Amino acid sequence: MSAVSDIPARARASEVPVVTPLSHTDPLGNPFLRTRFALPARPPTYLRRPRLVDHLDQAFKTPLTLLNGPAGAGKTLLAAEWASRQSPPVAWLSFDGGDDRPGLFWAYVLQALRAGGAPPSDAVGTPVNASRVGRRLLSTLASELNDRERPVLLVLDEYDRVADAKIAEQLEFVLHHAGQGLRLVLVTRTEPLLPLHRYRAVGELTEIRSAELAFTPEEAAALLELHGVSVPIEAARTLVDRTRGWAAGLSLSALAARENSDPELYLKEFEADRSTVADFLLAEVLKRQTRETQDLLLRVSVLDRFCPDLANALTQRIDAEPLLAGLHRENAFVERLGHSWYQLHPLFREILRAHLRVRLPGLEPELHRRAARWLRRHGHLPETLAHSAAADDWDLAAGALVDDLAIGRLFTGPNSHDLAQLFSHMGPEARSPATDLVRAAHDLSHHDLDHGLASLRHAEERLADDDRDLAAARLSCALLEALAARLNGCPPQVEKAAETAAELRQEVPAHLLDEHPELTALLLTHVGSTLLWAGRFEDARAVLNTVAEAPGGPSTEAPREEAMGHLALLDYLNGWPGRAERKALAAVSEADRPGPPQPTGSVIGRLVLAAVAVDRNELDRAQALIDQTADLPFEARDPVTAAGRALAAARLLMARGKMRAAVEAVAPAVPAAVASPWAASQEALVTSAAHLAEGRPDRATEALRAVSGEQPVCAVEAASIQLAARGTAAAFDLLDSIHAEERTGPAVTVRAALVRARAADAAGDTATARKLLAQALLDARRERLRRPFLDAGAWIRPHMATASLHHLAAGWLMPAPPLPRERPGPPPPPAPLVVVELSAREHDVLERVARMMSTEEIAADLYLSVNTVKTHLKSVYRKLAVNRRGEAVRRARDLRML
């Protein structure tokens, strides 16, 4: 028995282990190199990461631990740091390229055990043949390890250099039979040839892989700090995104940044192909591959993702599948995405692309073209477009977009802005029906009707001469014809385009229509907008409701918002301000999310909200909403949007007494093929009101001849002007023309009651006048319609001073009377020195509280949950330093928030 074995086990555990001198030679007769058994030294810039160390501590609970990651992932230093903190015996062995023979492998393992303080007995023996090892040696070694009271920790670094399946089988045999006496840690770039699934299934495997080895932004910032580079956490986060938290990339970037005058800017903008990172990856990854694998990597570097078939299309070979599988298995910066798709590490891809231009100059455009053709055949439209553009093949790009029936994606969807940017680089030399259609779509989307129609006519002429089945292209033409008709305000043209589209839908494959619901939604939105312009309100409502109620999805989001905005305008024009506000809020709130510029629906929604705010005498809010539409798109040329802005702006100016400015603002400066009856009526009303205010009643009544009697809101406002101009009979004729229909809202009934009340007052019938005023106040209170009463004139004031009418107006139209106090109460809380501003949503909630709406009613009105409303209320109470609803309303009025 050896001297070490004579020492009691308890004493041996507490003492420094006896280490057998490393004087042996390996089976080839070469001396063992001591550096192979020594823990690697950690540099001063090494960052200890407790989360990984804590995970590695699980190694003592499982027989096998796997540290698997690419070159430079920090595996070795992590394992070395952790092993240095463990109690003996700890055996470390680093492999090199010559250890891939069973006898040599086990000779080094046995020597590592001796160096780590767990020497095998003489009974185990030593391999004498580099290529073979006896079963007896392995069995004896496993038995001795199994007899140990304290397990041996054996770390095999760079195990990926060992690829012999026989060695893996032998290692698994020893590990299995060593029982609790061996804890094996494999540090490797590749997947070891061990039955990991069996260990994983019974919970006997600890794994730390690439995703966990990646640095977090906080760890990256700390690592940079160790290198003498201090940057904000956001800069570290950007670097982590670019490097995927790769340890070597971070360290090499930090070393380079330290020498730069602006480290933060360098880390953000450094060129990967001209850095030490490139040297590392080319030496450690690319140059270790075969010529065929290097060629594959260079060619697929033009792709964001790839599968074997796509890679074969670029290499024009058929060996991509095994090569990619091998690269992934070797952790050679080829990442598996699932379903046979892969991607390159971002930095590796940058470096390879630059290397491609040097090794294979001029090939890159052709690679993009090959990729685009393969992707088009396999139905990957976005990537087809990107690679076609990169190849400068615009006929291919536009053809793919049109053939896929995806031209509507230029107008709507989460990628519409990116798609428009992509095609903005298309030059005039690209000439095909598809490129003409894309040009037409681009011009019409910017409301350039002349150029858009010219490109559309070119496309239609070329399609007429083409005998192929081009139903998708012709259906795209119909969509653009409808948009042109909308911009031109021409209902016959838009209805003709809709009929053509309906016929062509029968010729287009059903799956394309299902994949692109945005085309139908956009087409119907253009139809509905044009019908609204023409005053065909019920037809417009039916079409727009179809769009607004369609199943949701990113591709139809913009047309649904547009439809909702137009429906809000319809409700406003029919005298339903509350309904209009709810729909407008829905359109605006959907469009307020971060992303591309807002669609027309958000513009119209804001304009409707502004008009409603004028009716409620919230003039500053109305001005703010109108100002928000000044720089938004789709405003200058679209007739409905332009008329809506003219209407809101003119009403605001009238409320402020600026009658001449209102007349100038009310006429939309957009030519249209068909005049809009409601837009013309609004213009006539403003003009008439201006004449009346300036003392010209005859000219006022003359201007009213242009008012359409089919618009109840316009008719009742015209009646009010007629009555003020002494045209009592004409006023009552207008009122009588308004039928008591469901579509007539409170904005009509309130004004109609005020006109009749004024006529009764003039006739000396005070009782009837006050009865009508009471009816008007009741109808107006829920909607908070203040302007009709403020514009009524001096005749109304004596009536409003009566107790019954004052009570109906108190709290929303007129100040509420002070409440009698039965006994002195606590003094109110002091007003804050600086008023905390309410958010837009808190203001909306507070306004509805002032209208005596319940929490549930507010939630329904604003499309919020009850809990969300309660949260907003608590915030309002805190900001206004109050505890109750009534106090909040009074405090807000004192501060002129309401």
ABEGO torsion letter per residue (X at the ends): XBAAAABBAAAAAABBBBBBBBABBBAAGBBBBAAAABBBBBBAABBBBAAAAAAAAAAAABABBBBBBBBGAGAAAAAAAAAAABBOBBBBBBBBAAAABAAAAAAAAAAAAAAAGBBBBAAAEBBABAABBBAAAAAAAAAAAAABABBBBBBBBGAAABABAAAAAAAAAAAAAAEAABBBBBBBABBBBBBAAAAAAAGABBBBBAAAABBBAAAAAAAAAAAGBBBBAAAAAAAAAAAGGBAAAAAAAAAAAAABABAAAAAAABBAAABAAAAAAAAAAAAABBAAAAAAAAAAAABABBBAAAAAAAAGBAAAAAAAAAAAAAGAGBBBAEGGBBBBBAAAAAAAAAAAAAABBGAAAAAAAAAAAAAAAAGBAAAAAAAAAAAGBAAAAAAAAAAAGAAAAAABEAAAAAAAAAAAABBAABBBAAAAAAAAAAAAAAGBAAAAAAAAAAAAAAAAABABBAAAAAAAAAAAAAAAAAAAGBAAAAAAAAAAAAAAAAABBAAAAAABAAAAAAAAAAAAAAAAAAGBAAAAAAAAAAAAABBBEAAAAAAAAAAAAAAAAAAAAAGBAAAAAAAAAAAAAAAABBEBBBBAAAAAAAAAAAAAAAAAGBAAAAAAAAAAAAABBGAAABAAAAAAAAAAAAAAAAAAGBAAAAAAAABBABBBABBBAAAAAAAAAAAAAAAAAAGBAAAAAAAAAABBAABAAAAAAAAAAAAAAGBAAAAAAAAAABBBBAABBAAAAAAAAAAAAAAAAAAGBAAAAAAAAAAAAAAAAAAGBAAAAAAAEAAAAAAAABAAAAAAABGAABBBBBBBBABBBBBBBBBBABBBBBBAAAAAAAAAAAAGBBAAAAAAAAGBBAAAAAAAAAAAAAAAGBABAAAAAAAAAAAGAX
